[in-house]
Each structure stands twice: as structure tokens, then as C-alpha cells.
Amino acid sequence: MIVPGIAYGGDYNPEQWPEEVWAEDVRLMREAGVNMVSVGIFSWALLEPSEGVYDFSRMDRILELLHENGIAADLATPTAAPPAWFFRKHPDALPVDKDGRGLSYGSRQTFCPSSPAYREAALRITGELARRYADHPAVVMWHIHNEYGCHNAECYCDESAAAFRRWLRARYVTLDALNDAWGTTFWSQWYYDWDEIIPPRATGAVPNPTHQLDWRRFCSDALLSLYKAERAVLREVAPEIPATTNFMVMYNFDALDYWRWAPELDVVSNDHYLRSTDPESEIDIALSGDIVRSLAGGRPWLLMEHSTGAVNWQPVNRAKTAGELRRNALAHVARGADGIAYFQWRAAKAGAEQWHSAMLPHAGTDSQIWRDVVALGADLKALAEVRGSTGTAQTAIVWDWDARWAMEMPSQPSSELRYLELARSWYEPLWRAGIAVDFVRPDADLSQYRLVLAPSLYLVDDEGAANLTGFAERGGTLAVGFHSGAVDANCHVRLGGYPGAFREALGVRTDELFPLLPGESHGLSGGGTASLWSERVHLAGAEAVTSYTEGPLTGIPAVTRHTHGTGTTWYLATHPDPAALAALLDRIRTEAGVEPVRVTPEGVEVALRRGPDADYLFLINHGDQSAEVEVRSDATDLLAGKPVEGGTVTVAAGDVVVVREPRG
């Protein structure tokens, strides 16, 4: 147990303020119900003012102050922001971009992940921190680094090139194996010496796709090795203190393969920020929350950062509307978060993030944000018993970083395909229908699911393909999106026709692809239109569900259904419009026997967390009209603190209701 109940707080950076402000900070934290803060994330320059010279006096006073006021500390290793003195001594530790341009220090994360000098310095400060604070009563968790890969996921310097070659030698052992995997007979790219291999730097034409894919894998692993090295130092000194680092499962970040990272974390944590341009950002919150819970193996996780209002890094940084702060936070709890934290506690008056919102804004306590922060603290206290409960899903969506990286490389049949957008287009109608969803790797254990969806799985290895098709063969329902199964783990096209690895299980064979131009669409016989993609599908046992009614493929199947073993497979060889896709997925999940968590009026999001003795039903009204939802007659409204009357609850427009329903 990190803290009792739901953890609540944010990044605390007292070093930005005179010490006389600190007492006010902790007083206000107690008023807001804050019980845990992250400290020291960007404090390297103050903790180690020169190499090997340490000053922990400020951190000593901060941790004592927090402990005296009953506030736990998630103590960070400050390694995301090396100080200027380090780079003056080790300029070779600075990163180099794809074009060979060396970058300078002066912001955060301006280091090469493969730099030996950086690793040595990072482990040294981590060890000093661990030895000093391992037994401090305020410290309940280690916060390793911060947002790995946020600004330096890739470095193309010579040190990185050498590390890449070492990674490749471990993966392939021989150059013959590498040349075969990379298909280097094409364009005379054959390698005769390991030292000939370099990162996929800027070049005149399209780089080798397998080279690029292995580079993405290496970059993720290079940063993971840094995390594991710091964690090893911390564990040696304080093995009983759990460690985490904050993921970024958000719309625009795809640098790291979090399936490989998640097992290395004692507690899975995530940062999540909204796009000002997304009119339904609540869907992104739900989608990312379901991914993070799935990364955590279905266990609760921590929301390490989000915003009370505007961020500072978008072209236009909008404030949150009335009630949005509360809805956003409780939506994360609904998806499995046992902790809600913000960047940051007190809004900065100087620095690169001075216009980023905070729990205590520039306006101080006489502000709507502060009143909302205090109210949220009370809400989270009322939800303390929800802590530790888990989700329940009969539907899984296949999510794979290798497939995402591979599909979005240059020289695809269409540059219009975006992995996240395709996944969200399938997720959204399920979210609207109240269907609980997990995300899974292609090779995951699927025995608990009735329905598995693979909206976009361009790359799949043999093991993953066999696992998915075996799921259907054993009685499950599998639905596969277009351009899936096309290539193997080395980005080699699976010969014999598309969709490659899934042809037999889907009962179809495609001999040619017909991607659609931007803005182009064709009618479908079942109603609606198709965009983005089409292909000439031949039935090989499957039945046509929907066909094209116009264009060069008129009469050709666009959606098919097939009996495979004792289960059912579906192939969506195109991208139906939202209404048509929603209707199709509704039919697929209904036939699979998947029911919603609860039927709710339009605009009311529903999610369920299951505890040992009760279910916790989260109802979030994103609409502008109040709504009635049926619940058990012996249910309790946790936020209102009273029993439900009449077997229904009213969810006001923009409001949230959390209901405890006893089981058994």
C-alpha cells in the first residue's frame, strides 16, 4: 500500500520558491486533501552542484516538512535533466539528430541515451539519493527519471551507432542472419562488417524498412536499459520501496514499446494530457486509461500527471470548461487509476512551463481551479474503498507497437493510415455502447474474452498470428481490419496474397490493393460509405456481408464473415464511415454474446470496477441533459454519501455519479 485510499497530489517543486512559501504549500495541500506528491524530478543541479559534491539540505527539509504534515513523497531520481556542468565536461553526451545536427543543453532530456558518461553520472546521483533516503518515513515510492523518451527517444551519434550494433549482434548473432532479416540484397545494402551498419540517418531515398523497425526497437530498449539500471541501484539499497516511471500513453507519443516496459515497473504510472483540437477528448481519456490498465495486467495504476486546465505546449492552449477537471480525473479512476496527480502543485512564475496550469494557479486560492481541486480531493476521499478494484472485460483490442511503427513507415500503399486513429475508430463505438475493453498483445492469453478485435495489425509474427486465429478456432469471435497480417516480424511481405497471416482463418484472399485517395469514398451495399482503403477480395470459404456499390470494385466484398473451427472471423477490407462501422461492430459483438456494462442514455459514459464484495459503477454525463440510469435497489451513491432510492440514479449534465452495488 503506497498511501491509504486514492492517492492525490502532483509534482511538487518547492525549489522554485522561497522557503517561506513551503509552509503555506503544505497547509493548502492538507486543505485540498493531498496525500502524496512527487518531489525532486528536476533537481539534479541543486542536489549535485558540481561533480561529486552533494547538497541534500534542501531536500532534507522538504521531506521532513511533508512527513510532519502527513503527506507521502514519491521521490524522484533527477536524471531527466542533467546540469550544465555535466555537459561542459561531457559535450559528447549531447544528442545528435537524424540530419547529423548536434543539439545543445538548455532544456530537459538533452542527453544521448547510449552515453556512458551520462549513465555513470545518473547511477551515481541515484545511488547517493537512495542511500540517504531509503529509510526516510516520508518516502513511499521511487519515481525513476521522468517521461523517458519524451524529447530524446532517438540519438544518431556515433556512440548510439556503436550501441545499435551491439544490440543487433545480440539479436542476430551473425551478419548472415541480419542480412537475411533486413533483405539487404535489395539496393546493394549487403553488410560485410558490423562496423558498416549505422543508424537510419537522413539519406537520399527511402531507408530499409527492417533497418528502421529495428532502430525503433533498439531506441526503446536503450532507454529501458537506463531505467533498469537505476532501478537496480534503488533495489540494492531499498528493495521494499516500489519503483515506477511515468509512461505517456497519449495520442502523439509512440517512441517506446510499453509492453516491454510494463513488467519492469512495480507500479504502472501514466501521464495524460488532452488535445485542445479534440472535441471529444473524453474518448481519448478512456482509451488511454484502458491501455494503461491493460499494461498493468488488469491491476490498478497511477495517473502521475495531467492538467487542471490549460497546458503550455500546444499551438492554442485552452482552459477546461466547467466540471471538466472533475470529469477528467474521475474518468481515469473509472478506468483503473488508484492515484490522481497533476503537473504541478503550484503554477510556476518563471521557466518554460510558466503558462502550464497547476493545482494552485497564478490567481491563488481565489480561483475556480482551486475550488475544483479542493472539491476533487473530497470526492477522492469518498471513493477510498474503490482502491484496488479491477476492471471486467469480455472484449479485447489488439495493440502492438511493432505494428504501429511498421505501418507508419514511408512507402506504404497509403500514407493516410494512422494506427491510433484506426484503433480509436473501432474503440469509439464500443465506448459509446458501454462495452468494457481491454488491450492485448497479439500473443496474449485470450481465454477470458469472447471477442477480439484487431483494427490494424500490419505486422504480426507467426506466434501472434497463430494465437489470434487459434482463439477463433476454439470458439471465439475475431474481427480483423484491412492491411493486417501483411508482413512478418522482419517486415517481409507474406507471399500468396493478402491478408497474409490471416487468409485461411478469415476465408478470403486478396490479390491487389486499391487504397482510396484523400476525400474519396465508395458506397456500401449494407448502407454507408467506405474510405481510406479497398482491396479486391476473393471469397475462399467466407460469406460477403457488405460489398461495394460503386467504383472499380463494384460488387466485390468489403466485409466478410467466416466460420473458423468452432468460432467466427470477420474481415473489414475497408474503413466504413462511423455510423456504418458502429452498426457493424454492434452486430459483431452482439453475435459474440458481449453485453454492455449498463445501458445508458446517449452521452453518458459508463465503466465498472469490481471489488471483492461490490461493483463500482461510474457514470459520467458528457451531455447537456440530465439522465436516469437503473442500478441495484440496494446501491449506494458514494459521492453523495447516501443510499440510492427507487433503483435509479440521476446524473446531471456534466456531472459524475459513482454507485456501489453489493454482489451476491
C-alpha positions in Angstrom: 0.0 0.0 0.0 1.5 3.3 -1.1 -1.0 5.5 0.7 -4.4 4.7 2.1 -7.3 5.2 -0.3 -6.9 7.0 -3.6 -3.5 8.8 -3.9 -4.0 12.5 -4.7 -1.4 15.2 -5.4 1.1 16.3 -8.1 4.6 17.3 -8.9 5.9 19.5 -6.1 8.8 21.7 -7.0 9.5 23.8 -3.8 13.0 24.7 -5.1 11.2 27.2 -7.5 10.0 29.2 -4.5 11.4 30.9 -1.4 11.4 28.6 1.7 8.8 30.7 3.5 6.3 29.6 0.8 6.7 25.9 1.8 4.7 26.1 5.0 1.8 27.6 3.0 2.1 24.9 0.4 1.7 22.0 2.9 -1.2 23.9 4.7 -3.0 24.2 1.4 -2.2 20.6 0.4 -3.9 19.4 3.6 -6.9 21.7 2.8 -7.1 20.1 -0.6 -6.8 16.5 0.6 -3.4 15.9 -1.0 -1.7 12.8 0.5 1.2 12.2 -1.9 3.5 14.4 -4.0 6.3 13.7 -6.4 9.5 15.6 -5.4 13.0 16.1 -6.9 12.1 15.4 -10.5 14.2 18.2 -11.9 16.5 19.0 -9.0 19.8 17.4 -10.2 21.6 20.8 -10.5 20.7 21.6 -6.9 21.4 18.2 -5.4 24.8 17.9 -7.1 26.1 21.5 -7.8 29.4 20.1 -9.1 30.6 16.6 -9.9 30.7 14.5 -6.8 29.7 17.4 -4.5 26.2 17.0 -3.0 23.9 19.2 -1.1 20.8 17.4 0.3 20.0 20.1 2.9 17.0 21.5 0.9 15.6 18.0 0.2 16.1 17.0 3.9 13.9 20.0 4.9 11.3 19.3 2.2 10.8 15.7 3.2 10.7 16.5 6.9 8.0 19.1 6.2 5.9 16.7 4.2 6.2 13.9 6.7 5.2 16.2 9.6 2.1 17.1 7.7 1.1 13.5 6.8 2.0 13.8 3.1 3.9 11.0 1.4 6.7 11.5 -1.0 7.2 9.8 -4.4 10.9 10.6 -4.5 12.3 11.1 -8.0 15.8 10.4 -9.3 16.5 13.7 -11.0 18.1 12.1 -14.1 15.8 13.6 -16.7 17.6 17.0 -16.6 21.4 16.8 -16.2 23.0 20.0 -15.1 25.1 22.4 -17.2 28.3 21.4 -15.6 27.8 17.8 -16.8 27.6 18.8 -20.4 30.5 21.2 -20.2 32.6 18.2 -19.0 31.0 15.7 -21.4 29.8 17.5 -24.6 29.9 14.1 -26.3 26.8 13.1 -24.2 24.6 15.6 -26.1 22.3 14.0 -28.6 22.6 14.3 -32.4 19.5 14.4 -34.7 18.8 12.5 -37.9 20.4 15.1 -40.0 23.7 15.0 -38.0 23.0 18.2 -36.2 24.3 18.2 -32.6 21.8 19.6 -30.1 22.7 21.8 -27.1 21.8 21.7 -23.5 19.5 24.3 -22.1 16.2 22.4 -21.6 15.5 18.9 -20.3 16.3 15.4 -21.6 19.2 16.7 -23.7 21.3 13.6 -23.4 22.2 10.7 -25.6 20.6 7.5 -24.1 23.7 5.5 -25.1 26.2 7.8 -23.5 28.5 6.0 -21.0 29.2 9.3 -19.2 25.5 10.0 -18.7 24.8 6.5 -17.4 27.7 6.8 -15.0 26.6 10.2 -13.7 22.9 9.1 -13.5 23.7 6.0 -11.5 26.0 7.9 -9.2 23.3 10.5 -8.2 20.7 7.7 -7.9 22.9 5.8 -5.5 23.5 8.9 -3.3 19.8 9.6 -3.2 18.9 6.0 -2.4 21.4 5.7 0.5 20.3 9.0 2.0 16.6 8.5 1.9 15.9 4.7 1.8 14.8 4.8 5.4 13.0 8.2 5.4 9.4 7.7 6.6 8.0 10.1 4.0 9.4 8.1 1.0 6.8 5.6 -0.2 7.8 5.2 -3.8 10.7 5.8 -6.1 9.9 7.9 -9.2 12.7 7.0 -11.7 13.6 9.7 -14.2 10.6 11.4 -15.9 8.8 10.6 -19.2 11.6 8.5 -20.8 11.9 9.4 -24.5 9.8 12.5 -24.4 12.5 14.6 -26.2 15.4 12.3 -26.8 13.9 9.0 -27.9 16.4 8.8 -30.8 20.0 9.9 -30.9 22.0 9.3 -34.1 25.5 10.0 -32.8 28.5 7.6 -33.2 28.1 6.3 -29.6 24.4 5.4 -30.4 25.6 3.8 -33.6 28.0 1.6 -31.7 25.3 0.7 -29.1 22.9 -0.1 -32.0 25.5 -2.5 -33.5 25.9 -4.2 -30.1 22.1 -4.6 -29.8 22.0 -6.1 -33.4 24.7 -8.6 -32.6 22.8 -9.8 -29.6 19.6 -10.1 -31.7 21.0 -11.7 -34.8 24.4 -13.2 -33.7 25.7 -13.4 -37.3 25.8 -10.9 -40.2 24.2 -13.5 -42.5 21.2 -13.6 -40.2 21.0 -9.8 -40.1 21.3 -9.6 -43.9 18.6 -12.1 -44.3 16.3 -10.4 -41.9 16.9 -7.0 -43.4 16.6 -8.2 -47.0 19.9 -6.4 -47.9 20.2 -7.8 -51.3 17.8 -5.0 -52.3 19.6 -1.8 -53.4 23.0 -3.4 -52.7 22.7 -2.9 -49.0 24.6 -6.1 -48.0 26.8 -5.7 -45.0 30.2 -7.5 -44.7 31.3 -5.9 -41.4 29.3 -4.9 -38.4 31.0 -1.5 -38.4 29.4 -0.8 -41.7 26.0 -0.6 -40.0 24.8 2.9 -38.9 21.6 4.3 -37.6 19.0 5.2 -40.3 20.2 8.7 -40.6 18.9 11.1 -43.3 19.6 9.7 -46.7 18.6 10.5 -50.3 15.9 7.8 -50.7 13.7 5.6 -48.6 15.6 3.7 -45.9 15.3 -0.1 -45.5 12.1 -0.7 -43.5 13.5 -3.5 -41.3 16.5 -1.3 -40.5 14.1 1.4 -39.4 12.0 -1.0 -37.4 15.0 -2.5 -35.6 16.2 1.1 -34.9 12.8 1.9 -33.2 13.1 -1.4 -31.2 16.7 -0.5 -30.2 15.8 3.1 -29.1 13.1 1.8 -26.8 15.4 -0.8 -25.3 18.2 1.7 -24.9 16.1 3.8 -22.6 14.6 0.8 -20.9 18.2 -0.3 -20.0 18.7 3.1 -18.3 15.5 2.6 -16.3 16.5 -0.9 -15.2 20.0 0.3 -14.3 18.6 3.0 -11.9 16.0 0.6 -10.5 18.8 -1.9 -9.7 20.7 0.7 -7.7 17.5 1.6 -5.8 16.6 -2.1 -5.2 20.0 -2.9 -3.8 19.6 -0.2 -1.2 15.9 -0.3 -0.5 14.3 -3.4 -2.0 11.0 -2.8 -0.2 10.2 0.5 -1.7 8.3 0.2 -5.1 9.6 1.9 -8.2 7.8 3.5 -11.1 8.3 5.8 -14.0 5.7 7.8 -15.9 4.6 6.4 -19.2 3.0 8.7 -21.9 0.1 6.7 -23.4 -1.2 9.7 -25.2 -2.3 10.5 -28.8 1.1 11.7 -30.1 3.7 9.6 -28.3 4.8 6.2 -29.8 8.5 6.1 -29.0 8.5 3.2 -26.5 7.2 -0.3 -26.6 5.4 -0.2 -23.3 4.6 -3.9 -23.5 8.3 -4.5 -22.9 8.5 -1.8 -20.2 5.4 -2.5 -18.1 6.7 -5.8 -16.4 9.7 -3.9 -15.1 7.6 -1.4 -13.1 6.4 -2.2 -9.6 3.5 0.2 -10.1 2.5 1.3 -13.6 2.1 5.1 -14.0 1.0 7.3 -16.8 0.9 10.9 -17.9 -2.1 12.1 -19.9 -2.9 15.4 -21.5 -5.7 16.5 -23.7 -5.6 17.9 -27.2 -7.3 21.3 -27.5 -8.3 20.3 -31.0 -10.1 17.1 -29.9 -13.9 17.9 -29.4 -14.4 14.6 -27.6 -11.2 14.2 -25.6 -13.2 12.1 -23.1 -12.8 9.2 -25.6 -9.0 9.6 -25.6 -9.0 9.6 -21.7 -11.0 6.3 -21.7 -8.9 4.7 -24.5 -5.6 5.6 -22.9 -6.8 4.5 -19.4 -7.9 1.1 -20.8 -4.4 0.7 -22.4 -2.6 1.6 -19.2 -4.8 -0.7 -17.1 -4.0 -3.4 -19.6 -0.3 -2.7 -19.4 -0.6 -3.1 -15.7 -2.0 -6.6 -16.2 -5.5 -5.5 -15.2 -4.3 -4.2 -11.9 -4.8 -0.6 -10.7 -2.3 2.1 -11.8 -1.4 5.7 -11.1 -2.2 8.8 -13.1 1.1 10.6 -12.4 0.4 13.7 -14.4 -2.5 15.5 -16.1 -3.6 19.1 -16.1 -6.1 21.1 -14.1 -6.6 23.5 -17.0 -4.5 24.5 -20.0 -1.1 23.1 -20.9 1.6 25.2 -22.4 2.9 23.3 -25.4 0.1 23.3 -28.0 -0.5 26.0 -30.6 -3.6 27.1 -28.7 -3.8 26.0 -25.0 -7.5 26.1 -24.0 -8.7 26.2 -20.4 -11.0 23.4 -19.2 -14.7 24.1 -19.1 -17.0 23.9 -16.1 -16.9 20.5 -14.5 -14.2 19.2 -16.9 -11.5 18.9 -14.3 -13.7 16.7 -12.2 -14.9 14.6 -15.1 -11.4 14.1 -16.4 -10.0 12.9 -13.1 -12.8 10.6 -12.2 -12.8 9.1 -15.7 -9.2 8.0 -15.0 -10.3 6.4 -11.7 -13.2 4.7 -13.6 -10.6 3.1 -15.9 -8.5 1.7 -13.0 -6.4 4.6 -11.6 -5.8 4.4 -7.9 -4.0 7.7 -7.9 -4.7 11.1 -9.4 -1.9 13.6 -9.7 -1.2 16.8 -11.7 1.7 18.7 -13.1 2.2 20.6 -11.0 1.2 21.7 -7.4 2.0 25.4 -7.7 2.0 27.2 -11.1 5.5 28.4 -12.0 6.2 32.1 -12.4 9.3 31.5 -14.5 10.7 28.9 -16.8 9.5 27.0 -19.9 6.2 25.8 -18.3 5.1 29.1 -16.6 1.9 29.0 -18.6 1.0 25.4 -17.7 -1.9 25.2 -15.3 -1.5 23.8 -11.8 -3.4 22.8 -8.7 -2.6 26.1 -7.1 -2.9 28.6 -10.1 -1.3 32.0 -10.5 -4.5 33.5 -9.2 -4.1 31.7 -5.9 -6.9 30.3 -3.8 -9.5 32.8 -5.0 -9.9 30.9 -8.3 -12.2 28.3 -9.8 -9.3 25.9 -10.3 -8.5 25.9 -6.6 -12.2 25.4 -5.6 -12.3 22.5 -8.1 -9.1 21.0 -6.7 -10.4 21.1 -3.2 -13.7 19.6 -4.2 -11.9 16.8 -6.1 -9.9 16.0 -3.0 -13.2 15.4 -1.2 -14.5 13.2 -4.0 -11.4 11.0 -4.0 -11.7 10.6 -0.2 -15.3 9.5 -0.6 -14.1 6.9 -3.2 -11.4 5.4 -0.9 -13.0 1.9 -0.9 -12.7 1.7 -4.7 -8.9 1.4 -4.3 -7.6 -2.0 -5.5 -10.7 -2.9 -7.5 -10.2 -4.1 -11.1 -12.0 -4.0 -14.5 -14.0 -6.7 -16.2 -14.0 -7.1 -19.9 -15.1 -9.7 -22.4 -13.7 -7.7 -25.4 -10.1 -7.1 -26.3 -8.4 -4.9 -28.9 -5.1 -5.9 -30.2 -2.5 -3.2 -29.7 1.1 -3.6 -30.8 3.9 -1.0 -31.1 5.9 -3.0 -33.7 2.8 -3.0 -35.9 2.3 0.7 -35.3 5.9 1.6 -36.2 6.0 -0.6 -39.3 2.7 0.6 -40.7 3.6 4.3 -40.4 6.9 4.0 -42.2 7.4 5.6 -45.7 6.5 3.8 -49.0 3.3 2.1 -47.7 0.4 1.6 -50.2 -1.1 4.7 -48.5 0.4 7.4 -46.3 -3.1 8.2 -45.0 -3.1 5.4 -42.5 -2.6 6.3 -38.8 -2.5 3.5 -36.3 -4.0 5.3 -33.4 -6.8 6.8 -35.5 -7.8 3.4 -36.8 -7.8 1.9 -33.3 -9.8 4.8 -31.9 -12.3 4.5 -34.7 -13.1 0.9 -33.6 -12.9 1.7 -29.9 -15.2 4.7 -30.0 -18.5 2.9 -30.9 -17.7 0.3 -28.1 -17.1 3.2 -25.7 -20.5 4.8 -26.7 -22.2 1.4 -26.2 -20.8 0.9 -22.7 -18.7 -2.1 -23.7 -15.7 -2.8 -21.4 -12.5 -3.2 -23.3 -9.0 -4.4 -22.6 -6.0 -4.1 -24.8 -3.8 -7.1 -25.5 -0.6 -8.1 -27.3 -1.0 -10.4 -30.3 0.5 -13.3 -28.2 -1.6 -12.6 -25.0 -3.7 -15.2 -23.2 -7.1 -14.6 -24.7 -9.1 -17.2 -22.8 -11.1 -14.7 -20.8 -12.5 -12.9 -23.9 -15.5 -13.6 -26.1 -14.5 -11.1 -28.8 -11.0 -9.9 -30.0 -10.7 -7.0 -32.4 -7.5 -6.3 -34.5 -8.3 -2.9 -36.2 -4.8 -2.6 -37.5 -2.1 -5.3 -37.4 0.0 -4.8 -40.5 2.9 -6.6 -38.8 2.4 -9.8 -36.9 4.8 -12.5 -36.1 4.0 -16.2 -36.5 3.3 -16.7 -32.8 0.9 -13.8 -32.6 -1.0 -14.8 -35.8 -1.4 -18.4 -34.5 -2.6 -17.1 -31.2 -5.3 -14.9 -32.7 -6.5 -17.4 -35.2 -6.4 -20.2 -32.6 -8.7 -18.1 -30.4 -11.3 -18.1 -33.2 -10.7 -21.8 -33.9 -11.5 -22.6 -30.3 -14.8 -20.7 -30.3 -14.0 -17.0 -30.0 -15.0 -14.2 -32.4 -12.1 -12.5 -34.2 -12.6 -9.3 -36.3 -9.6 -8.1 -38.3 -9.1 -4.8 -40.1 -7.7 -4.2 -43.5 -3.9 -4.3 -44.3 -3.4 -6.7 -41.4 -1.1 -9.7 -41.4 0.7 -8.4 -44.4 4.3 -8.7 -43.1 6.2 -10.8 -40.6 8.3 -9.7 -37.7 11.1 -8.7 -40.1 8.7 -6.5 -42.3 8.9 -9.1 -45.1 5.7 -9.4 -47.1 3.8 -12.7 -46.5 3.5 -14.1 -50.0 0.5 -15.8 -51.6 -2.0 -12.9 -51.3 -3.4 -10.7 -48.6 -4.3 -10.5 -45.7 -1.2 -12.7 -45.3 -1.1 -14.4 -41.9 -4.9 -14.3 -41.6 -6.0 -15.6 -45.1 -7.0 -19.1 -44.1 -8.7 -18.1 -40.8 -10.7 -15.3 -42.5 -11.6 -17.4 -45.5 -10.6 -14.7 -48.0 -7.8 -13.9 -50.4 -6.9 -10.5 -51.8 -4.7 -10.3 -55.0 -4.5 -6.5 -55.2 -4.8 -3.4 -53.0 -6.8 -0.3 -54.0 -6.2 2.4 -51.4 -8.5 5.4 -51.8 -7.4 8.9 -52.3 -7.9 11.6 -49.7 -11.6 12.6 -49.7 -12.6 9.6 -51.9 -15.3 7.2 -50.8 -17.5 4.5 -52.3 -20.9 3.3 -51.3 -21.5 0.0 -49.4 -24.4 -2.4 -50.1 -25.3 -2.5 -46.4 -25.5 1.3 -46.2 -23.0 3.9 -45.6 -19.7 4.6 -47.4 -16.1 3.3 -47.4 -13.0 5.5 -47.3 -9.2 5.2 -46.9 -8.9 1.7 -48.3 -10.3 -1.0 -50.5 -9.0 -4.3 -52.0 -10.0 -6.9 -54.4 -11.2 -9.7 -52.1 -11.9 -13.2 -53.3 -14.1 -15.4 -51.1 -12.3 -18.6 -50.1 -15.0 -20.0 -47.7 -16.2 -16.7 -46.2 -19.5 -15.1 -47.0 -19.9 -11.5 -48.2 -21.7 -9.3 -45.6 -21.2 -6.0 -47.4 -20.0 -5.2 -51.0 -19.0 -2.0 -52.9 -21.8 -0.4 -54.9 -19.6 1.8 -56.9 -16.0 2.4 -58.1 -13.6 -0.1 -59.7 -14.5 -2.8 -57.2 -18.3 -2.7 -57.6 -19.8 -6.0 -56.4 -16.6 -7.0 -54.6 -16.9 -7.9 -50.9 -15.9 -5.2 -48.5 -16.8 -7.0 -45.3 -16.8 -10.8 -44.8 -17.8 -13.4 -42.2 -16.4 -16.9 -41.9 -16.8 -19.9 -39.6 -13.3 -21.0 -38.5 -13.2 -24.0 -36.3 -15.9 -23.5 -33.7 -15.6 -19.7 -33.8 -16.3 -16.9 -36.2 -14.0 -14.5 -38.1 -14.7 -11.2 -39.7 -12.7 -9.2 -42.2 -13.2 -5.5 -42.7 -11.4 -4.9 -46.0 -12.2 -1.2 -45.9 -12.9 1.6 -43.5 -16.6 2.2 -43.2 -18.0 5.6 -42.1 -18.5 6.0 -38.4 -22.2 5.1 -38.4 -21.7 2.0 -40.6 -18.7 0.9 -38.5 -20.7 1.3 -35.3 -23.6 -0.8 -36.7 -21.2 -3.5 -37.9 -19.4 -3.7 -34.6 -22.7 -3.7 -32.7 -23.7 -6.8 -34.8 -20.3 -8.5 -34.3 -20.2 -8.0 -30.5 -23.9 -9.0 -30.2 -23.4 -12.2 -32.1 -20.3 -12.8 -29.8 -22.5 -12.5 -26.7 -20.9 -9.3 -25.4 -23.2 -7.1 -23.5 -22.7 -3.5 -22.2 -21.7 -2.8 -18.7 -25.0 -1.0 -18.3 -27.4 0.6 -20.9 -27.2 4.3 -20.5 -28.7 7.3 -22.4 -26.6 8.9 -25.1 -23.8 11.0 -23.8 -23.4 9.1 -20.5 -20.1 7.2 -20.2 -20.2 4.0 -18.1 -17.4 2.0 -16.6 -17.2 -0.7 -14.0 -14.6 -1.6 -11.4 -15.0 -4.9 -9.5 -14.0 -5.3 -5.8 -14.1 -8.4 -3.7 -17.6 -7.7 -2.3 -19.1 -5.0 -4.6 -19.1 -3.5 -8.1 -18.4 0.2 -8.5 -20.3 1.8 -11.4 -19.0 5.1 -12.8 -21.5 7.2 -14.7 -20.1 10.3 -16.4 -22.5 12.6 -18.2 -20.8 14.4 -21.1 -24.1 15.7 -22.4 -26.2 18.8 -21.7 -29.2 17.0 -20.4 -29.7 15.1 -17.1 -30.1 11.3 -17.5 -31.6 8.5 -15.5 -29.8 5.2 -15.1 -31.1 2.0 -13.5 -29.0 0.5 -10.7 -29.5 -2.1 -8.0 -32.1 -1.2 -5.4 -29.6 -1.7 -2.6 -26.9 0.5 -4.2 -25.2 3.5 -2.6 -24.2 6.8 -4.2 -20.6 7.1 -2.9 -20.0 10.7 -3.9 -23.3 11.8 -2.3 -22.8 9.5 0.6 -26.3 8.1 0.7 -28.4 5.1 -0.4 -29.9 5.2 -3.9 -33.7 5.5 -3.8 -36.0 3.8 -6.2 -33.4 1.8 -8.1 -32.3 4.7 -10.4 -29.8 7.5 -10.2 -30.0 10.9 -11.9 -26.8 12.0 -13.5 -27.0 15.8 -14.0 -25.5 17.3 -17.2 -21.7 17.4 -16.8 -21.8 15.5 -13.6 -20.4 12.2 -12.3 -22.1 9.6 -10.1 -20.3 6.6 -8.6 -22.5 3.8 -7.3 -21.6 0.9 -5.1 -23.6 -2.2 -5.9 -23.2 -5.1 -3.5 -22.7 -8.5 -5.1 -24.1 -11.9 -4.1 
